[in-house]
Amino acid sequence: MHHTLKPRSLAALATATSAGLLLSACGGGSSASGSGAQEYSLTINDDNHIVQQELKTLSTGACKTQNSALPLKIQTLPISNVDQKVQLLAGQNALPAQFAAGGTPALTKTLDKAGQVLDLEKTLKDLGVWDDIQPAAVKTVENLYGKFNVMPYQFNIEGIWYNKKLLAANNIAVPTTYDELVAAAAKLKSSGVTPFAAAGKEGWPLTRLVSSYLYRELGPDALQAVADGKAKLTDPAYVKAAQAIADLGKAGYFGKGVGSLDYDTAAQQFLTGKAAMYYMGSWALGDFNDKTKNKVGAANVGFMPFPTVSGGKGSADQIPANVGLPVAVSAKAYNSKVGDWLACTAKNYGAGSLKDQGTVSGFKPNGDTGTLPVLTQTVQDTITKTTTSTLWFEALFNTKATATSQTNAAPLVNGSLSAKDFMKKVQADLDNG
C-alpha cells in the first residue's frame, strides 16, 4: 500500500514546536570524528515511508557504489518527536548526515544561522547536479526557507480536482475564472450535487481556499507581505478573500455539516461521486490511482489550478506547492562521500520515485519512469511547466496563529464567525507570536 505523508502530517508540519528552545551549544566545535559522516544516516518521521523506501531502493540499485562507501542507515521517530531530537543533536554537534527539517521553517533557519545546515544550492552546483532539481521545487523551498537548503524528496502541487462526468452532465465547462467557479457551484447544487468536498474539521483544506483567492487577487507575494509586516490580514483586500470563501459556505456549496467532516470522509465524498470538486494536494494521487478507493474512476478525474480572480494580479499558472516534510543535510557531517550520495540521489531519485512509488518529487525524472498513471503524468507535466509556486495560508505563520487559523476555518464558512473577525483573530496571534 502506498503511504503518502498524509496532509495531517503536512498540517503538523505547520503546527509543530517552535524553534525558540535553541541553540546556545551550536556555535563552535566540529563533528566528533573530524572527517564527517561515517555512515549515510537519516533521521526521519516514521510515517514517511516513501522517502525511506526509495533511498533503500537506490542503495541497492543506482547508488550501490555510494552505499558501499558510506552505508545508508535510517532512524525513524514519531513526527511529534522530530523537532526535539533534531534540536538535541544540533546542540551536541551530532546531527546525522540527513534529518527531517523542523515542523516550522523557523527551526531550519535557526539551525542554518548556527552553521548546522548545508547550503545545498552551492553544494549541488559544485557537484554538477543543480539542473536535476525542478525549478518549481527550488522556488518552493526558497519561499519557505529563504534559500535552497533542503532536499525535495516529495513535491506536491495543489489545486481543484474535479469529476469530469458530473461537470459534463450539468453542461459545465472547466472554470477558468472565479466567477465561473461560483456559477458552476450554483448549478451543481441546484442539481443535488455537493459542489465542494472539504474537511472542515481539519480546517486547513478551507484556509487553503482563502490563500488561493489571495494569491490570485494580490499576486504570489500576498502572504510574504504579511510575514514581512508590510500588510495585515485585517487589510480590506485580505478580508475580501476570507469573505469570498465564507460566501461559498453561506451558499451551501460545501454541503451539510462541513465543520464535522474529517479528511477521510471528505476524500470519500469525492471518490464516490457525491461531490463534484475537491481542493487537495497531489499527495491524493495514491487514492485517485487506487481502483478500490476511487469509485469514480481515475479517467473521470481532472485537475484544474485555482482559477483567476477578475482584475487580480495573480495568474493560474502560479501553483501552490509544498515539499512535504523536507530533509536537510548536516553541514558538520558533510564530506566527499556524502557529496557522492547527494549527486547520485539528485540524478536518480526523480525517476525512481515515479517508477517505484508513483509519487512525484522535486527532482527531474531522468530515465525510465515506467508507464505512469494519467493523473500522475498530469501532475508531473504541470510541475515541469511551473516556474512560480506559492505557499499555503499558514506556511509563514507561527504555531499559535496556525492553530487559530485552522480551528476557526469551519466557523468562517458556517457563518458563526465573520470574515473580519476571522482575520482579526489570526493577525492578533501573528502580532503577539
HUMOJO-V892678 format. One record per residue. N is the residue number from 1. PHI is phi in radians with two decimals (none if undefined). D_CENTER is the distance of its C-alpha to the mean C-alpha in Angstrom with 2 decimals. Layout:
# HUMOJO-V892678
<<N PHI D_CENTER> <N PHI D_CENTER>>
This chain:
# HUMOJO-V892678
<<1 none 21.03> <2 -1.40 17.51> <3 -1.63 15.36> <4 -1.66 11.67> <5 -1.22 9.63> <6 -1.01 10.10> <7 -1.03 7.91> <8 -1.12 10.86> <9 -1.20 9.88> <10 -1.12 6.37> <11 -1.25 8.83> <12 -1.08 11.14> <13 -0.82 8.92> <14 -1.67 9.96> <15 -2.15 13.41> <16 -1.21 14.76> <17 -1.08 17.90> <18 -1.49 18.60> <19 -1.63 19.99> <20 -1.18 23.45> <21 -1.19 25.21> <22 -1.52 25.42> <23 -2.61 27.01> <24 -0.99 30.75> <25 -1.50 31.25> <26 -1.56 28.84> <27 -1.15 30.93> <28 -1.68 33.56> <29 1.35 34.44> <30 -2.17 33.23> <31 -1.16 32.01> <32 -0.90 34.77> <33 -1.41 35.76> <34 1.39 35.70> <35 -2.00 34.74> <36 1.43 31.02> <37 -1.11 29.40> <38 -1.74 31.78> <39 -2.56 29.11> <40 -1.56 25.60> <41 -1.53 24.17> <42 -2.37 20.58> <43 -1.86 19.63> <44 -2.55 16.51> <45 -1.18 15.46> <46 -1.20 17.65> <47 -1.52 15.34> <48 -1.66 13.45> <49 -1.26 16.20> <50 -1.05 14.81> <51 -1.13 14.74> <52 -1.01 18.05> <53 -1.12 19.68> <54 -1.21 18.92> <55 -1.16 20.19> <56 -1.10 23.20> <57 -1.07 23.84> <58 -1.11 23.85> <59 -1.14 26.16> <60 -1.84 28.76> <61 -2.11 28.24> <62 -1.02 27.28> <63 -1.95 27.07> <64 -1.04 30.10> <65 -1.07 32.13> <66 -1.09 29.52> <67 -1.23 29.23> <68 -1.12 33.03> <69 -1.29 33.13> <70 -2.58 30.31> <71 -1.15 29.44> <72 -1.20 25.89> <73 -2.41 25.74> <74 -1.93 22.82> <75 -1.99 22.83> <76 -1.95 20.57> <77 -2.43 20.18> <78 -1.05 18.83> <79 -0.97 15.47> <80 -1.21 17.59> <81 -1.74 19.88> <82 -1.07 17.67> <83 -1.01 17.88> <84 -1.06 21.59> <85 -1.10 22.38> <86 -1.08 20.72> <87 -1.12 22.69> <88 -1.05 25.81> <89 -1.15 25.72> <90 -1.10 25.06> <91 -1.08 28.10> <92 -1.73 30.14> <93 0.93 28.99> <94 -2.23 28.07> <95 -1.10 24.38> <96 -1.16 23.80> <97 -0.94 23.18> <98 -2.29 19.43> <99 -2.61 17.53> <100 -1.04 14.15> <101 -1.14 13.22> <102 -1.10 13.74> <103 -1.03 11.99> <104 -2.07 12.21> <105 -0.97 12.46> <106 -0.97 16.10> <107 -1.11 17.02> <108 -1.12 16.19> <109 -1.10 17.99> <110 -1.14 20.90> <111 -1.08 21.19> <112 -1.12 21.11> <113 -1.03 23.94> <114 -1.47 25.85> <115 1.39 25.79> <116 -1.66 23.81> <117 -1.91 20.87> <118 -1.22 21.68> <119 -1.32 21.25> <120 -1.30 19.51> <121 -1.07 20.23> <122 -1.07 23.89> <123 -1.12 24.00> <124 -1.18 22.46> <125 -1.16 24.76> <126 -1.06 27.68> <127 -1.43 26.92> <128 1.36 26.90> <129 -2.13 23.51> <130 -1.01 21.44> <131 -1.25 21.77> <132 -1.50 19.97> <133 -1.72 16.54> <134 -1.16 14.97> <135 -0.94 15.55> <136 -1.13 12.31> <137 -1.24 10.50> <138 -1.02 13.22> <139 -1.09 12.72> <140 -1.11 9.05> <141 -1.11 10.26> <142 -1.09 13.36> <143 -1.02 11.91> <144 -1.41 10.44> <145 -1.95 13.40> <146 1.49 16.17> <147 -2.76 16.72> <148 -1.57 15.55> <149 -2.44 15.97> <150 -2.35 13.39> <151 -1.47 13.38> <152 -1.49 10.40> <153 -1.12 11.41> <154 -2.18 8.32> <155 -2.52 6.79> <156 -2.03 5.33> <157 -1.84 7.07> <158 -2.24 8.08> <159 3.10 11.73> <160 -1.79 14.83> <161 -1.53 16.17> <162 -2.39 19.90> <163 -1.56 23.01> <164 -1.01 25.29> <165 -1.10 28.37> <166 -1.15 28.06> <167 -1.15 27.57> <168 -1.09 30.51> <169 -1.06 32.67> <170 -1.84 32.35> <171 0.91 32.92> <172 -1.88 29.61> <173 -1.35 28.35> <174 -1.04 24.59> <175 -1.10 24.01> <176 -2.00 23.31> <177 -2.17 24.01> <178 -1.12 23.06> <179 -1.08 26.74> <180 -1.14 26.77> <181 -1.10 23.77> <182 -1.15 25.75> <183 -1.11 28.90> <184 -1.09 27.30> <185 -1.06 26.20> <186 -1.09 29.79> <187 -1.12 31.28> <188 -1.12 29.20> <189 -1.09 30.03> <190 -1.19 33.69> <191 -1.70 33.75> <192 1.50 32.48> <193 -1.84 28.88> <194 -1.22 25.96> <195 -1.13 24.07> <196 -2.20 20.57> <197 -1.50 19.24> <198 -2.70 17.09> <199 -1.50 16.63> <200 -1.18 18.36> <201 -1.11 19.00> <202 -1.32 15.40> <203 1.51 15.34> <204 -1.08 11.71> <205 -1.13 12.09> <206 -1.49 15.01> <207 -1.20 13.85> <208 -1.15 11.16> <209 -1.24 14.41> <210 -1.10 15.99> <211 -1.16 13.59> <212 -1.03 13.77> <213 -1.10 17.51> <214 -1.02 17.64> <215 -1.13 16.08> <216 -1.28 18.58> <217 -1.30 21.40> <218 -1.87 21.09> <219 1.71 19.11> <220 -1.16 15.90> <221 -1.74 17.19> <222 -0.92 17.76> <223 -1.57 15.72> <224 -1.11 16.54> <225 -1.06 20.10> <226 -1.21 19.73> <227 -1.08 18.40> <228 -1.45 21.37> <229 1.37 23.79> <230 -1.52 24.85> <231 -2.55 23.98> <232 -2.18 23.71> <233 -1.09 21.89> <234 -1.48 25.49> <235 -1.11 26.47> <236 -0.89 27.65> <237 -1.13 25.08> <238 -1.36 22.22> <239 -1.06 24.21> <240 -1.01 24.75> <241 -1.17 21.07> <242 -1.12 21.14> <243 -1.13 24.50> <244 -1.02 23.36> <245 -1.33 20.98> <246 -1.04 23.75> <247 -1.13 26.11> <248 -1.08 24.17> <249 -1.17 24.65> <250 -1.05 28.24> <251 -1.39 29.02> <252 1.44 27.88> <253 -1.36 25.15> <254 -1.73 22.90> <255 1.37 25.94> <256 -1.53 27.66> <257 1.06 26.35> <258 -1.03 22.70> <259 -1.15 22.55> <260 -1.80 23.43> <261 -1.38 21.10> <262 -1.64 18.65> <263 -0.97 15.64> <264 -1.16 18.00> <265 -1.18 20.67> <266 -1.11 18.64> <267 -1.04 17.35> <268 -1.10 21.01> <269 -0.94 22.30> <270 -1.29 20.57> <271 -1.22 21.37> <272 -1.81 24.98> <273 1.43 25.52> <274 -1.44 26.09> <275 -2.12 23.40> <276 -1.52 23.14> <277 -2.36 19.64> <278 -2.71 16.26> <279 -1.38 13.19> <280 -2.84 10.25> <281 -1.48 7.37> <282 -1.27 8.98> <283 -1.11 8.67> <284 -1.30 11.70> <285 -0.94 13.67> <286 -0.96 15.25> <287 -1.25 16.84> <288 -1.12 17.76> <289 -1.51 19.46> <290 -1.68 21.23> <291 -1.05 24.67> <292 -1.26 25.53> <293 -1.57 22.64> <294 -1.57 22.45> <295 -1.31 25.87> <296 -1.34 25.23> <297 1.61 24.97> <298 -0.99 22.29> <299 -1.16 24.77> <300 -1.71 24.66> <301 -1.83 20.93> <302 -2.09 19.89> <303 -2.22 16.83> <304 -2.29 17.19> <305 -1.16 15.20> <306 -0.98 15.75> <307 -1.26 19.39> <308 -1.32 21.18> <309 -1.78 23.01> <310 -0.93 26.71> <311 1.34 27.70> <312 -1.38 24.18> <313 -1.54 23.16> <314 -1.59 19.80> <315 -2.31 19.63> <316 -1.23 17.84> <317 -1.56 16.88> <318 -1.62 14.49> <319 -1.74 11.27> <320 -1.12 8.14> <321 -2.58 5.34> <322 -2.54 2.65> <323 -2.00 4.79> <324 1.00 4.73> <325 -1.74 7.80> <326 -1.29 9.36> <327 -2.10 13.14> <328 -1.70 15.74> <329 -2.02 19.30> <330 -1.29 22.37> <331 -1.18 24.70> <332 -1.28 27.60> <333 -1.51 27.21> <334 -1.20 26.86> <335 -2.59 29.78> <336 -1.15 30.62> <337 -1.23 29.86> <338 -1.12 26.27> <339 -1.02 26.23> <340 -1.07 27.56> <341 -1.11 24.79> <342 -1.07 22.06> <343 -1.15 23.92> <344 -1.13 24.37> <345 -1.11 20.71> <346 -1.01 19.69> <347 -1.33 22.33> <348 -1.97 21.81> <349 -1.17 18.35> <350 -1.00 16.98> <351 -1.21 19.90> <352 -1.09 20.21> <353 -1.08 16.73> <354 -1.18 17.46> <355 -1.23 21.03> <356 -1.45 20.82> <357 -2.01 17.67> <358 1.17 16.93> <359 -2.05 13.32> <360 -1.63 11.86> <361 -2.14 11.18> <362 -1.56 11.35> <363 -1.74 15.07> <364 -1.17 17.61> <365 -1.43 19.24> <366 -1.44 22.77> <367 1.56 25.37> <368 -1.30 25.62> <369 -1.86 22.61> <370 1.25 24.97> <371 -1.56 25.00> <372 -1.51 21.55> <373 -1.00 21.11> <374 -0.97 21.31> <375 -1.15 17.94> <376 -1.11 16.24> <377 -1.08 18.48> <378 -1.02 17.53> <379 -1.12 13.82> <380 -1.04 15.10> <381 -1.13 17.59> <382 -1.08 15.30> <383 -1.10 13.21> <384 -1.05 16.63> <385 -1.49 17.87> <386 -1.49 15.11> <387 -1.95 16.20> <388 -2.05 14.64> <389 -2.00 11.00> <390 -2.05 10.17> <391 -1.85 7.87> <392 -1.59 7.75> <393 -0.96 11.18> <394 -1.59 11.20> <395 -0.90 9.15> <396 -1.83 12.64> <397 -1.46 14.63> <398 -1.38 16.68> <399 -1.02 16.63> <400 -1.18 19.41> <401 -1.12 18.18> <402 -1.08 14.86> <403 -1.11 17.07> <404 -1.08 19.50> <405 -1.06 17.12> <406 -1.29 15.80> <407 -1.36 19.36> <408 -1.73 20.93> <409 -1.16 18.84> <410 -1.13 21.21> <411 -0.99 24.30> <412 -1.07 23.17> <413 -1.49 23.13> <414 -1.66 26.14> <415 1.55 28.20> <416 -1.52 29.06> <417 -2.40 27.32> <418 -1.28 27.81> <419 -1.01 25.14> <420 -1.10 27.00> <421 -1.21 27.10> <422 -1.03 23.42> <423 -1.15 22.61> <424 -1.11 25.54> <425 -1.05 24.31> <426 -1.17 20.86> <427 -1.09 22.59> <428 -1.04 25.18> <429 -1.25 22.70> <430 -1.17 21.21> <431 -1.19 24.87> <432 -1.73 25.87> <433 -1.34 22.87>>
